[in-house]
Amino acid sequence: MKVLVVLAHGSRIAKSNQEAVTLADNLKKKLGARYDEVVPCFLELTEPKFDKVIQQLAEDSATELVIYPHFLAEGRHVRDDIPEIIEAFREQHPGVKVDMLDYLGLWDGLTEFIATKL
């Protein structure tokens, strides 16, 4: 089972968290043929938490996780925290392939996309 994990920071503001859930739902509609599941989760401040979600996915027979960090910049979370969680997961679940995509701020075409909205 191949799963896209949409990882956002998490907020105390429910509407902000809902935006990440909606993004995951919309990606599922667009990418459903490429992924068996698309699941949202959060690094901190709200549930479901990233580390618990990937553990549950492994227990549910996921064989491949593609982690999309929905972050604009490489802060401590992108540089350190997320890779540390992934590495600990890999040690516990060597049979599950895990790939971490570039965070949003590094994506080619982002500047051009923003420019079309201005």
Phi and psi restraints in degrees (range 20) as a CNS / XPLOR table:
assign (resid 1 and name C) (resid 2 and name N)
       (resid 2 and name CA) (resid 2 and name C) 1.0 -101.3 20.0 2
assign (resid 2 and name N) (resid 2 and name CA)
       (resid 2 and name C) (resid 3 and name N) 1.0 127.3 20.0 2
assign (resid 2 and name C) (resid 3 and name N)
       (resid 3 and name CA) (resid 3 and name C) 1.0 -127.0 20.0 2
assign (resid 3 and name N) (resid 3 and name CA)
       (resid 3 and name C) (resid 4 and name N) 1.0 131.9 20.0 2
assign (resid 3 and name C) (resid 4 and name N)
       (resid 4 and name CA) (resid 4 and name C) 1.0 -91.9 20.0 2
assign (resid 4 and name N) (resid 4 and name CA)
       (resid 4 and name C) (resid 5 and name N) 1.0 123.7 20.0 2
assign (resid 4 and name C) (resid 5 and name N)
       (resid 5 and name CA) (resid 5 and name C) 1.0 -107.1 20.0 2
assign (resid 5 and name N) (resid 5 and name CA)
       (resid 5 and name C) (resid 6 and name N) 1.0 114.3 20.0 2
assign (resid 5 and name C) (resid 6 and name N)
       (resid 6 and name CA) (resid 6 and name C) 1.0 -91.6 20.0 2
assign (resid 6 and name N) (resid 6 and name CA)
       (resid 6 and name C) (resid 7 and name N) 1.0 109.0 20.0 2
assign (resid 6 and name C) (resid 7 and name N)
       (resid 7 and name CA) (resid 7 and name C) 1.0 -106.6 20.0 2
assign (resid 7 and name N) (resid 7 and name CA)
       (resid 7 and name C) (resid 8 and name N) 1.0 113.8 20.0 2
assign (resid 7 and name C) (resid 8 and name N)
       (resid 8 and name CA) (resid 8 and name C) 1.0 -109.6 20.0 2
assign (resid 8 and name N) (resid 8 and name CA)
       (resid 8 and name C) (resid 9 and name N) 1.0 168.1 20.0 2
assign (resid 8 and name C) (resid 9 and name N)
       (resid 9 and name CA) (resid 9 and name C) 1.0 -64.7 20.0 2
assign (resid 9 and name N) (resid 9 and name CA)
       (resid 9 and name C) (resid 10 and name N) 1.0 -49.6 20.0 2
assign (resid 9 and name C) (resid 10 and name N)
       (resid 10 and name CA) (resid 10 and name C) 1.0 104.3 20.0 2
assign (resid 10 and name N) (resid 10 and name CA)
       (resid 10 and name C) (resid 11 and name N) 1.0 146.5 20.0 2
assign (resid 10 and name C) (resid 11 and name N)
       (resid 11 and name CA) (resid 11 and name C) 1.0 -144.4 20.0 2
assign (resid 11 and name N) (resid 11 and name CA)
       (resid 11 and name C) (resid 12 and name N) 1.0 159.5 20.0 2
assign (resid 11 and name C) (resid 12 and name N)
       (resid 12 and name CA) (resid 12 and name C) 1.0 -80.4 20.0 2
assign (resid 12 and name N) (resid 12 and name CA)
       (resid 12 and name C) (resid 13 and name N) 1.0 -8.2 20.0 2
assign (resid 12 and name C) (resid 13 and name N)
       (resid 13 and name CA) (resid 13 and name C) 1.0 -95.7 20.0 2
assign (resid 13 and name N) (resid 13 and name CA)
       (resid 13 and name C) (resid 14 and name N) 1.0 114.0 20.0 2
assign (resid 13 and name C) (resid 14 and name N)
       (resid 14 and name CA) (resid 14 and name C) 1.0 -57.3 20.0 2
assign (resid 14 and name N) (resid 14 and name CA)
       (resid 14 and name C) (resid 15 and name N) 1.0 -39.3 20.0 2
assign (resid 14 and name C) (resid 15 and name N)
       (resid 15 and name CA) (resid 15 and name C) 1.0 -61.6 20.0 2
assign (resid 15 and name N) (resid 15 and name CA)
       (resid 15 and name C) (resid 16 and name N) 1.0 -38.4 20.0 2
assign (resid 15 and name C) (resid 16 and name N)
       (resid 16 and name CA) (resid 16 and name C) 1.0 -62.8 20.0 2
assign (resid 16 and name N) (resid 16 and name CA)
       (resid 16 and name C) (resid 17 and name N) 1.0 -44.0 20.0 2
assign (resid 16 and name C) (resid 17 and name N)
       (resid 17 and name CA) (resid 17 and name C) 1.0 -65.4 20.0 2
assign (resid 17 and name N) (resid 17 and name CA)
       (resid 17 and name C) (resid 18 and name N) 1.0 -38.0 20.0 2
assign (resid 17 and name C) (resid 18 and name N)
       (resid 18 and name CA) (resid 18 and name C) 1.0 -63.1 20.0 2
assign (resid 18 and name N) (resid 18 and name CA)
       (resid 18 and name C) (resid 19 and name N) 1.0 -32.6 20.0 2
assign (resid 18 and name C) (resid 19 and name N)
       (resid 19 and name CA) (resid 19 and name C) 1.0 -60.3 20.0 2
assign (resid 19 and name N) (resid 19 and name CA)
       (resid 19 and name C) (resid 20 and name N) 1.0 -39.2 20.0 2
assign (resid 19 and name C) (resid 20 and name N)
       (resid 20 and name CA) (resid 20 and name C) 1.0 -67.7 20.0 2
assign (resid 20 and name N) (resid 20 and name CA)
       (resid 20 and name C) (resid 21 and name N) 1.0 -39.3 20.0 2
assign (resid 20 and name C) (resid 21 and name N)
       (resid 21 and name CA) (resid 21 and name C) 1.0 -64.1 20.0 2
assign (resid 21 and name N) (resid 21 and name CA)
       (resid 21 and name C) (resid 22 and name N) 1.0 -43.3 20.0 2
assign (resid 21 and name C) (resid 22 and name N)
       (resid 22 and name CA) (resid 22 and name C) 1.0 -63.8 20.0 2
assign (resid 22 and name N) (resid 22 and name CA)
       (resid 22 and name C) (resid 23 and name N) 1.0 -41.0 20.0 2
assign (resid 22 and name C) (resid 23 and name N)
       (resid 23 and name CA) (resid 23 and name C) 1.0 -58.2 20.0 2
assign (resid 23 and name N) (resid 23 and name CA)
       (resid 23 and name C) (resid 24 and name N) 1.0 -46.4 20.0 2
assign (resid 23 and name C) (resid 24 and name N)
       (resid 24 and name CA) (resid 24 and name C) 1.0 -61.4 20.0 2
assign (resid 24 and name N) (resid 24 and name CA)
       (resid 24 and name C) (resid 25 and name N) 1.0 -42.8 20.0 2
assign (resid 24 and name C) (resid 25 and name N)
       (resid 25 and name CA) (resid 25 and name C) 1.0 -61.2 20.0 2
assign (resid 25 and name N) (resid 25 and name CA)
       (resid 25 and name C) (resid 26 and name N) 1.0 -43.8 20.0 2
assign (resid 25 and name C) (resid 26 and name N)
       (resid 26 and name CA) (resid 26 and name C) 1.0 -67.5 20.0 2
assign (resid 26 and name N) (resid 26 and name CA)
       (resid 26 and name C) (resid 27 and name N) 1.0 -37.7 20.0 2
assign (resid 26 and name C) (resid 27 and name N)
       (resid 27 and name CA) (resid 27 and name C) 1.0 -66.2 20.0 2
assign (resid 27 and name N) (resid 27 and name CA)
       (resid 27 and name C) (resid 28 and name N) 1.0 -36.6 20.0 2
assign (resid 27 and name C) (resid 28 and name N)
       (resid 28 and name CA) (resid 28 and name C) 1.0 -60.1 20.0 2
assign (resid 28 and name N) (resid 28 and name CA)
       (resid 28 and name C) (resid 29 and name N) 1.0 -41.7 20.0 2
assign (resid 28 and name C) (resid 29 and name N)
       (resid 29 and name CA) (resid 29 and name C) 1.0 -64.4 20.0 2
assign (resid 29 and name N) (resid 29 and name CA)
       (resid 29 and name C) (resid 30 and name N) 1.0 -38.9 20.0 2
assign (resid 29 and name C) (resid 30 and name N)
       (resid 30 and name CA) (resid 30 and name C) 1.0 -80.6 20.0 2
assign (resid 30 and name N) (resid 30 and name CA)
       (resid 30 and name C) (resid 31 and name N) 1.0 -33.2 20.0 2
assign (resid 30 and name C) (resid 31 and name N)
       (resid 31 and name CA) (resid 31 and name C) 1.0 -115.6 20.0 2
assign (resid 31 and name N) (resid 31 and name CA)
       (resid 31 and name C) (resid 32 and name N) 1.0 13.5 20.0 2
assign (resid 31 and name C) (resid 32 and name N)
       (resid 32 and name CA) (resid 32 and name C) 1.0 -52.3 20.0 2
assign (resid 32 and name N) (resid 32 and name CA)
       (resid 32 and name C) (resid 33 and name N) 1.0 -31.1 20.0 2
assign (resid 32 and name C) (resid 33 and name N)
       (resid 33 and name CA) (resid 33 and name C) 1.0 -74.5 20.0 2
assign (resid 33 and name N) (resid 33 and name CA)
       (resid 33 and name C) (resid 34 and name N) 1.0 -22.8 20.0 2
assign (resid 33 and name C) (resid 34 and name N)
       (resid 34 and name CA) (resid 34 and name C) 1.0 -91.7 20.0 2
assign (resid 34 and name N) (resid 34 and name CA)
       (resid 34 and name C) (resid 35 and name N) 1.0 -23.1 20.0 2
assign (resid 34 and name C) (resid 35 and name N)
       (resid 35 and name CA) (resid 35 and name C) 1.0 -130.3 20.0 2
assign (resid 35 and name N) (resid 35 and name CA)
       (resid 35 and name C) (resid 36 and name N) 1.0 140.9 20.0 2
assign (resid 35 and name C) (resid 36 and name N)
       (resid 36 and name CA) (resid 36 and name C) 1.0 -72.6 20.0 2
assign (resid 36 and name N) (resid 36 and name CA)
       (resid 36 and name C) (resid 37 and name N) 1.0 -32.4 20.0 2
assign (resid 36 and name C) (resid 37 and name N)
       (resid 37 and name CA) (resid 37 and name C) 1.0 -144.8 20.0 2
assign (resid 37 and name N) (resid 37 and name CA)
       (resid 37 and name C) (resid 38 and name N) 1.0 153.4 20.0 2
assign (resid 37 and name C) (resid 38 and name N)
       (resid 38 and name CA) (resid 38 and name C) 1.0 -129.6 20.0 2
assign (resid 38 and name N) (resid 38 and name CA)
       (resid 38 and name C) (resid 39 and name N) 1.0 118.4 20.0 2
assign (resid 38 and name C) (resid 39 and name N)
       (resid 39 and name CA) (resid 39 and name C) 1.0 -124.8 20.0 2
assign (resid 39 and name N) (resid 39 and name CA)
       (resid 39 and name C) (resid 40 and name N) 1.0 137.0 20.0 2
assign (resid 39 and name C) (resid 40 and name N)
       (resid 40 and name CA) (resid 40 and name C) 1.0 -89.6 20.0 2
assign (resid 40 and name N) (resid 40 and name CA)
       (resid 40 and name C) (resid 41 and name N) 1.0 152.3 20.0 2
assign (resid 40 and name C) (resid 41 and name N)
       (resid 41 and name CA) (resid 41 and name C) 1.0 -160.4 20.0 2
assign (resid 41 and name N) (resid 41 and name CA)
       (resid 41 and name C) (resid 42 and name N) 1.0 175.2 20.0 2
assign (resid 41 and name C) (resid 42 and name N)
       (resid 42 and name CA) (resid 42 and name C) 1.0 -134.8 20.0 2
assign (resid 42 and name N) (resid 42 and name CA)
       (resid 42 and name C) (resid 43 and name N) 1.0 148.3 20.0 2
assign (resid 42 and name C) (resid 43 and name N)
       (resid 43 and name CA) (resid 43 and name C) 1.0 -75.7 20.0 2
assign (resid 43 and name N) (resid 43 and name CA)
       (resid 43 and name C) (resid 44 and name N) 1.0 -40.7 20.0 2
assign (resid 43 and name C) (resid 44 and name N)
       (resid 44 and name CA) (resid 44 and name C) 1.0 -156.8 20.0 2
assign (resid 44 and name N) (resid 44 and name CA)
       (resid 44 and name C) (resid 45 and name N) 1.0 171.8 20.0 2
assign (resid 44 and name C) (resid 45 and name N)
       (resid 45 and name CA) (resid 45 and name C) 1.0 75.6 20.0 2
assign (resid 45 and name N) (resid 45 and name CA)
       (resid 45 and name C) (resid 46 and name N) 1.0 -17.2 20.0 2
assign (resid 45 and name C) (resid 46 and name N)
       (resid 46 and name CA) (resid 46 and name C) 1.0 -156.1 20.0 2
assign (resid 46 and name N) (resid 46 and name CA)
       (resid 46 and name C) (resid 47 and name N) 1.0 168.6 20.0 2
assign (resid 46 and name C) (resid 47 and name N)
       (resid 47 and name CA) (resid 47 and name C) 1.0 -104.1 20.0 2
assign (resid 47 and name N) (resid 47 and name CA)
       (resid 47 and name C) (resid 48 and name N) 1.0 155.6 20.0 2
assign (resid 47 and name C) (resid 48 and name N)
       (resid 48 and name CA) (resid 48 and name C) 1.0 -81.4 20.0 2
assign (resid 48 and name N) (resid 48 and name CA)
       (resid 48 and name C) (resid 49 and name N) 1.0 142.6 20.0 2
assign (resid 48 and name C) (resid 49 and name N)
       (resid 49 and name CA) (resid 49 and name C) 1.0 -81.7 20.0 2
assign (resid 49 and name N) (resid 49 and name CA)
       (resid 49 and name C) (resid 50 and name N) 1.0 144.1 20.0 2
assign (resid 49 and name C) (resid 50 and name N)
       (resid 50 and name CA) (resid 50 and name C) 1.0 -52.2 20.0 2
assign (resid 50 and name N) (resid 50 and name CA)
       (resid 50 and name C) (resid 51 and name N) 1.0 -52.4 20.0 2
assign (resid 50 and name C) (resid 51 and name N)
       (resid 51 and name CA) (resid 51 and name C) 1.0 -62.0 20.0 2
assign (resid 51 and name N) (resid 51 and name CA)
       (resid 51 and name C) (resid 52 and name N) 1.0 -38.2 20.0 2
assign (resid 51 and name C) (resid 52 and name N)
       (resid 52 and name CA) (resid 52 and name C) 1.0 -71.5 20.0 2
assign (resid 52 and name N) (resid 52 and name CA)
       (resid 52 and name C) (resid 53 and name N) 1.0 -37.5 20.0 2
assign (resid 52 and name C) (resid 53 and name N)
       (resid 53 and name CA) (resid 53 and name C) 1.0 -63.9 20.0 2
assign (resid 53 and name N) (resid 53 and name CA)
       (resid 53 and name C) (resid 54 and name N) 1.0 -46.4 20.0 2
assign (resid 53 and name C) (resid 54 and name N)
       (resid 54 and name CA) (resid 54 and name C) 1.0 -69.2 20.0 2
assign (resid 54 and name N) (resid 54 and name CA)
       (resid 54 and name C) (resid 55 and name N) 1.0 -32.9 20.0 2
assign (resid 54 and name C) (resid 55 and name N)
       (resid 55 and name CA) (resid 55 and name C) 1.0 -62.2 20.0 2
assign (resid 55 and name N) (resid 55 and name CA)
       (resid 55 and name C) (resid 56 and name N) 1.0 -45.6 20.0 2
assign (resid 55 and name C) (resid 56 and name N)
       (resid 56 and name CA) (resid 56 and name C) 1.0 -64.5 20.0 2
assign (resid 56 and name N) (resid 56 and name CA)
       (resid 56 and name C) (resid 57 and name N) 1.0 -39.1 20.0 2
assign (resid 56 and name C) (resid 57 and name N)
       (resid 57 and name CA) (resid 57 and name C) 1.0 -62.5 20.0 2
assign (resid 57 and name N) (resid 57 and name CA)
       (resid 57 and name C) (resid 58 and name N) 1.0 -39.1 20.0 2
assign (resid 57 and name C) (resid 58 and name N)
       (resid 58 and name CA) (resid 58 and name C) 1.0 -63.8 20.0 2
assign (resid 58 and name N) (resid 58 and name CA)
       (resid 58 and name C) (resid 59 and name N) 1.0 -41.7 20.0 2
assign (resid 58 and name C) (resid 59 and name N)
       (resid 59 and name CA) (resid 59 and name C) 1.0 -65.7 20.0 2
assign (resid 59 and name N) (resid 59 and name CA)
       (resid 59 and name C) (resid 60 and name N) 1.0 -27.9 20.0 2
assign (resid 59 and name C) (resid 60 and name N)
       (resid 60 and name CA) (resid 60 and name C) 1.0 -89.7 20.0 2
assign (resid 60 and name N) (resid 60 and name CA)
       (resid 60 and name C) (resid 61 and name N) 1.0 16.3 20.0 2
assign (resid 60 and name C) (resid 61 and name N)
       (resid 61 and name CA) (resid 61 and name C) 1.0 79.2 20.0 2
assign (resid 61 and name N) (resid 61 and name CA)
       (resid 61 and name C) (resid 62 and name N) 1.0 23.9 20.0 2
assign (resid 61 and name C) (resid 62 and name N)
       (resid 62 and name CA) (resid 62 and name C) 1.0 -64.1 20.0 2
assign (resid 62 and name N) (resid 62 and name CA)
       (resid 62 and name C) (resid 63 and name N) 1.0 137.5 20.0 2
assign (resid 62 and name C) (resid 63 and name N)
       (resid 63 and name CA) (resid 63 and name C) 1.0 -109.4 20.0 2
assign (resid 63 and name N) (resid 63 and name CA)
       (resid 63 and name C) (resid 64 and name N) 1.0 -18.7 20.0 2
assign (resid 63 and name C) (resid 64 and name N)
       (resid 64 and name CA) (resid 64 and name C) 1.0 -147.2 20.0 2
assign (resid 64 and name N) (resid 64 and name CA)
       (resid 64 and name C) (resid 65 and name N) 1.0 128.0 20.0 2
assign (resid 64 and name C) (resid 65 and name N)
       (resid 65 and name CA) (resid 65 and name C) 1.0 -116.8 20.0 2
assign (resid 65 and name N) (resid 65 and name CA)
       (resid 65 and name C) (resid 66 and name N) 1.0 129.7 20.0 2
assign (resid 65 and name C) (resid 66 and name N)
       (resid 66 and name CA) (resid 66 and name C) 1.0 -113.4 20.0 2
assign (resid 66 and name N) (resid 66 and name CA)
       (resid 66 and name C) (resid 67 and name N) 1.0 114.8 20.0 2
assign (resid 66 and name C) (resid 67 and name N)
       (resid 67 and name CA) (resid 67 and name C) 1.0 -96.6 20.0 2
assign (resid 67 and name N) (resid 67 and name CA)
       (resid 67 and name C) (resid 68 and name N) 1.0 120.0 20.0 2
assign (resid 67 and name C) (resid 68 and name N)
       (resid 68 and name CA) (resid 68 and name C) 1.0 -106.5 20.0 2
assign (resid 68 and name N) (resid 68 and name CA)
       (resid 68 and name C) (resid 69 and name N) 1.0 106.2 20.0 2
assign (resid 68 and name C) (resid 69 and name N)
       (resid 69 and name CA) (resid 69 and name C) 1.0 -81.5 20.0 2
assign (resid 69 and name N) (resid 69 and name CA)
       (resid 69 and name C) (resid 70 and name N) 1.0 110.2 20.0 2
assign (resid 69 and name C) (resid 70 and name N)
       (resid 70 and name CA) (resid 70 and name C) 1.0 -85.0 20.0 2
assign (resid 70 and name N) (resid 70 and name CA)
       (resid 70 and name C) (resid 71 and name N) 1.0 69.5 20.0 2
assign (resid 70 and name C) (resid 71 and name N)
       (resid 71 and name CA) (resid 71 and name C) 1.0 -129.0 20.0 2
assign (resid 71 and name N) (resid 71 and name CA)
       (resid 71 and name C) (resid 72 and name N) 1.0 144.5 20.0 2
assign (resid 71 and name C) (resid 72 and name N)
       (resid 72 and name CA) (resid 72 and name C) 1.0 -85.2 20.0 2
assign (resid 72 and name N) (resid 72 and name CA)
       (resid 72 and name C) (resid 73 and name N) 1.0 -24.1 20.0 2
assign (resid 72 and name C) (resid 73 and name N)
       (resid 73 and name CA) (resid 73 and name C) 1.0 -138.9 20.0 2
assign (resid 73 and name N) (resid 73 and name CA)
       (resid 73 and name C) (resid 74 and name N) 1.0 158.5 20.0 2
assign (resid 73 and name C) (resid 74 and name N)
       (resid 74 and name CA) (resid 74 and name C) 1.0 -86.0 20.0 2
assign (resid 74 and name N) (resid 74 and name CA)
       (resid 74 and name C) (resid 75 and name N) 1.0 86.4 20.0 2
assign (resid 74 and name C) (resid 75 and name N)
       (resid 75 and name CA) (resid 75 and name C) 1.0 -94.1 20.0 2
assign (resid 75 and name N) (resid 75 and name CA)
       (resid 75 and name C) (resid 76 and name N) 1.0 -168.4 20.0 2
assign (resid 75 and name C) (resid 76 and name N)
       (resid 76 and name CA) (resid 76 and name C) 1.0 -57.0 20.0 2
assign (resid 76 and name N) (resid 76 and name CA)
       (resid 76 and name C) (resid 77 and name N) 1.0 -38.3 20.0 2
assign (resid 76 and name C) (resid 77 and name N)
       (resid 77 and name CA) (resid 77 and name C) 1.0 -63.6 20.0 2
assign (resid 77 and name N) (resid 77 and name CA)
       (resid 77 and name C) (resid 78 and name N) 1.0 -48.1 20.0 2
assign (resid 77 and name C) (resid 78 and name N)
       (resid 78 and name CA) (resid 78 and name C) 1.0 -69.6 20.0 2
assign (resid 78 and name N) (resid 78 and name CA)
       (resid 78 and name C) (resid 79 and name N) 1.0 -41.8 20.0 2
assign (resid 78 and name C) (resid 79 and name N)
       (resid 79 and name CA) (resid 79 and name C) 1.0 -74.5 20.0 2
assign (resid 79 and name N) (resid 79 and name CA)
       (resid 79 and name C) (resid 80 and name N) 1.0 -40.1 20.0 2
assign (resid 79 and name C) (resid 80 and name N)
       (resid 80 and name CA) (resid 80 and name C) 1.0 -117.4 20.0 2
assign (resid 80 and name N) (resid 80 and name CA)
       (resid 80 and name C) (resid 81 and name N) 1.0 -56.2 20.0 2
assign (resid 80 and name C) (resid 81 and name N)
       (resid 81 and name CA) (resid 81 and name C) 1.0 -64.1 20.0 2
assign (resid 81 and name N) (resid 81 and name CA)
       (resid 81 and name C) (resid 82 and name N) 1.0 -50.1 20.0 2
assign (resid 81 and name C) (resid 82 and name N)
       (resid 82 and name CA) (resid 82 and name C) 1.0 -63.8 20.0 2
assign (resid 82 and name N) (resid 82 and name CA)
       (resid 82 and name C) (resid 83 and name N) 1.0 -48.5 20.0 2
assign (resid 82 and name C) (resid 83 and name N)
       (resid 83 and name CA) (resid 83 and name C) 1.0 -59.6 20.0 2
assign (resid 83 and name N) (resid 83 and name CA)
       (resid 83 and name C) (resid 84 and name N) 1.0 -34.6 20.0 2
assign (resid 83 and name C) (resid 84 and name N)
       (resid 84 and name CA) (resid 84 and name C) 1.0 -66.1 20.0 2
assign (resid 84 and name N) (resid 84 and name CA)
       (resid 84 and name C) (resid 85 and name N) 1.0 -41.4 20.0 2
assign (resid 84 and name C) (resid 85 and name N)
       (resid 85 and name CA) (resid 85 and name C) 1.0 -64.8 20.0 2
assign (resid 85 and name N) (resid 85 and name CA)
       (resid 85 and name C) (resid 86 and name N) 1.0 -42.2 20.0 2
assign (resid 85 and name C) (resid 86 and name N)
       (resid 86 and name CA) (resid 86 and name C) 1.0 -64.1 20.0 2
assign (resid 86 and name N) (resid 86 and name CA)
       (resid 86 and name C) (resid 87 and name N) 1.0 -42.8 20.0 2
assign (resid 86 and name C) (resid 87 and name N)
       (resid 87 and name CA) (resid 87 and name C) 1.0 -63.7 20.0 2
assign (resid 87 and name N) (resid 87 and name CA)
       (resid 87 and name C) (resid 88 and name N) 1.0 -42.4 20.0 2
assign (resid 87 and name C) (resid 88 and name N)
       (resid 88 and name CA) (resid 88 and name C) 1.0 -62.4 20.0 2
assign (resid 88 and name N) (resid 88 and name CA)
       (resid 88 and name C) (resid 89 and name N) 1.0 -40.0 20.0 2
assign (resid 88 and name C) (resid 89 and name N)
       (resid 89 and name CA) (resid 89 and name C) 1.0 -62.0 20.0 2
assign (resid 89 and name N) (resid 89 and name CA)
       (resid 89 and name C) (resid 90 and name N) 1.0 -45.6 20.0 2
assign (resid 89 and name C) (resid 90 and name N)
       (resid 90 and name CA) (resid 90 and name C) 1.0 -59.5 20.0 2
assign (resid 90 and name N) (resid 90 and name CA)
       (resid 90 and name C) (resid 91 and name N) 1.0 -38.4 20.0 2
assign (resid 90 and name C) (resid 91 and name N)
       (resid 91 and name CA) (resid 91 and name C) 1.0 -64.7 20.0 2
assign (resid 91 and name N) (resid 91 and name CA)
       (resid 91 and name C) (resid 92 and name N) 1.0 -36.6 20.0 2
assign (resid 91 and name C) (resid 92 and name N)
       (resid 92 and name CA) (resid 92 and name C) 1.0 -80.9 20.0 2
assign (resid 92 and name N) (resid 92 and name CA)
       (resid 92 and name C) (resid 93 and name N) 1.0 -26.8 20.0 2
assign (resid 92 and name C) (resid 93 and name N)
       (resid 93 and name CA) (resid 93 and name C) 1.0 -132.8 20.0 2
assign (resid 93 and name N) (resid 93 and name CA)
       (resid 93 and name C) (resid 94 and name N) 1.0 68.7 20.0 2
assign (resid 93 and name C) (resid 94 and name N)
       (resid 94 and name CA) (resid 94 and name C) 1.0 -64.1 20.0 2
assign (resid 94 and name N) (resid 94 and name CA)
       (resid 94 and name C) (resid 95 and name N) 1.0 -17.2 20.0 2
assign (resid 94 and name C) (resid 95 and name N)
       (resid 95 and name CA) (resid 95 and name C) 1.0 -85.2 20.0 2
assign (resid 95 and name N) (resid 95 and name CA)
       (resid 95 and name C) (resid 96 and name N) 1.0 -4.4 20.0 2
assign (resid 95 and name C) (resid 96 and name N)
       (resid 96 and name CA) (resid 96 and name C) 1.0 -102.3 20.0 2
assign (resid 96 and name N) (resid 96 and name CA)
       (resid 96 and name C) (resid 97 and name N) 1.0 121.9 20.0 2
assign (resid 96 and name C) (resid 97 and name N)
       (resid 97 and name CA) (resid 97 and name C) 1.0 -76.8 20.0 2
assign (resid 97 and name N) (resid 97 and name CA)
       (resid 97 and name C) (resid 98 and name N) 1.0 132.2 20.0 2
assign (resid 97 and name C) (resid 98 and name N)
       (resid 98 and name CA) (resid 98 and name C) 1.0 -129.2 20.0 2
assign (resid 98 and name N) (resid 98 and name CA)
       (resid 98 and name C) (resid 99 and name N) 1.0 124.6 20.0 2
assign (resid 98 and name C) (resid 99 and name N)
       (resid 99 and name CA) (resid 99 and name C) 1.0 -121.3 20.0 2
assign (resid 99 and name N) (resid 99 and name CA)
       (resid 99 and name C) (resid 100 and name N) 1.0 134.7 20.0 2
assign (resid 99 and name C) (resid 100 and name N)
       (resid 100 and name CA) (resid 100 and name C) 1.0 -107.4 20.0 2
assign (resid 100 and name N) (resid 100 and name CA)
       (resid 100 and name C) (resid 101 and name N) 1.0 120.5 20.0 2
assign (resid 100 and name C) (resid 101 and name N)
       (resid 101 and name CA) (resid 101 and name C) 1.0 -73.4 20.0 2
assign (resid 101 and name N) (resid 101 and name CA)
       (resid 101 and name C) (resid 102 and name N) 1.0 165.7 20.0 2
assign (resid 101 and name C) (resid 102 and name N)
       (resid 102 and name CA) (resid 102 and name C) 1.0 -62.1 20.0 2
assign (resid 102 and name N) (resid 102 and name CA)
       (resid 102 and name C) (resid 103 and name N) 1.0 147.9 20.0 2
assign (resid 102 and name C) (resid 103 and name N)
       (resid 103 and name CA) (resid 103 and name C) 1.0 -70.0 20.0 2
assign (resid 103 and name N) (resid 103 and name CA)
       (resid 103 and name C) (resid 104 and name N) 1.0 158.3 20.0 2
assign (resid 103 and name C) (resid 104 and name N)
       (resid 104 and name CA) (resid 104 and name C) 1.0 -50.9 20.0 2
assign (resid 104 and name N) (resid 104 and name CA)
       (resid 104 and name C) (resid 105 and name N) 1.0 -41.2 20.0 2
assign (resid 104 and name C) (resid 105 and name N)
       (resid 105 and name CA) (resid 105 and name C) 1.0 -61.2 20.0 2
assign (resid 105 and name N) (resid 105 and name CA)
       (resid 105 and name C) (resid 106 and name N) 1.0 -19.6 20.0 2
assign (resid 105 and name C) (resid 106 and name N)
       (resid 106 and name CA) (resid 106 and name C) 1.0 -92.8 20.0 2
assign (resid 106 and name N) (resid 106 and name CA)
       (resid 106 and name C) (resid 107 and name N) 1.0 -6.3 20.0 2
assign (resid 106 and name C) (resid 107 and name N)
       (resid 107 and name CA) (resid 107 and name C) 1.0 -66.6 20.0 2
assign (resid 107 and name N) (resid 107 and name CA)
       (resid 107 and name C) (resid 108 and name N) 1.0 132.2 20.0 2
assign (resid 107 and name C) (resid 108 and name N)
       (resid 108 and name CA) (resid 108 and name C) 1.0 -59.7 20.0 2
assign (resid 108 and name N) (resid 108 and name CA)
       (resid 108 and name C) (resid 109 and name N) 1.0 140.3 20.0 2
assign (resid 108 and name C) (resid 109 and name N)
       (resid 109 and name CA) (resid 109 and name C) 1.0 88.0 20.0 2
assign (resid 109 and name N) (resid 109 and name CA)
       (resid 109 and name C) (resid 110 and name N) 1.0 -6.7 20.0 2
assign (resid 109 and name C) (resid 110 and name N)
       (resid 110 and name CA) (resid 110 and name C) 1.0 -63.5 20.0 2
assign (resid 110 and name N) (resid 110 and name CA)
       (resid 110 and name C) (resid 111 and name N) 1.0 -43.4 20.0 2
assign (resid 110 and name C) (resid 111 and name N)
       (resid 111 and name CA) (resid 111 and name C) 1.0 -61.1 20.0 2
assign (resid 111 and name N) (resid 111 and name CA)
       (resid 111 and name C) (resid 112 and name N) 1.0 -44.3 20.0 2
assign (resid 111 and name C) (resid 112 and name N)
       (resid 112 and name CA) (resid 112 and name C) 1.0 -64.1 20.0 2
assign (resid 112 and name N) (resid 112 and name CA)
       (resid 112 and name C) (resid 113 and name N) 1.0 -40.9 20.0 2
assign (resid 112 and name C) (resid 113 and name N)
       (resid 113 and name CA) (resid 113 and name C) 1.0 -61.3 20.0 2
assign (resid 113 and name N) (resid 113 and name CA)
       (resid 113 and name C) (resid 114 and name N) 1.0 -46.8 20.0 2
assign (resid 113 and name C) (resid 114 and name N)
       (resid 114 and name CA) (resid 114 and name C) 1.0 -60.7 20.0 2
assign (resid 114 and name N) (resid 114 and name CA)
       (resid 114 and name C) (resid 115 and name N) 1.0 -41.4 20.0 2
assign (resid 114 and name C) (resid 115 and name N)
       (resid 115 and name CA) (resid 115 and name C) 1.0 -61.5 20.0 2
assign (resid 115 and name N) (resid 115 and name CA)
       (resid 115 and name C) (resid 116 and name N) 1.0 -31.8 20.0 2
assign (resid 115 and name C) (resid 116 and name N)
       (resid 116 and name CA) (resid 116 and name C) 1.0 -70.0 20.0 2
assign (resid 116 and name N) (resid 116 and name CA)
       (resid 116 and name C) (resid 117 and name N) 1.0 -18.9 20.0 2
assign (resid 116 and name C) (resid 117 and name N)
       (resid 117 and name CA) (resid 117 and name C) 1.0 -95.3 20.0 2
assign (resid 117 and name N) (resid 117 and name CA)
       (resid 117 and name C) (resid 118 and name N) 1.0 -5.8 20.0 2
